[in-house]
Amino acid sequence: MNGFLQLKGTTAFFIQAIISFAVAVTAMTLGIVYMPAPVWIRAFLALGGLYLITSTFTLAKVIRDRQEAGAMGGRPEGVPPVLPPNAPYVDPSGAASWS
């Protein structure tokens, strides 16, 4: 890791976030299990809940990765820079062409 990156937040905040997540998932699961609805409706809601959880983890990871890349002062290794469609191509010899 980079020397500029430091953990922000305390251990108590980390534990509180874990407990909050566990309580939310447990409450959602119990609500779906005990809902007075047919099984197919509860299964549909359970799949929706799982999709929401996995997409939340993915979003958090993407945001974290972008923040880390910004803190390091550039793009992650191996990722080419994003250029606008009308940007000139510059070959290694230094000559530019507008194609």
Summary of the structure (lengths in Angstrom):
residues: 99
radius of gyration: 22.8
end to end distance: 39.4
largest distance: 71.1
contacts: 157
relative contact order: 0.08
helix: 57%
strand: 4%
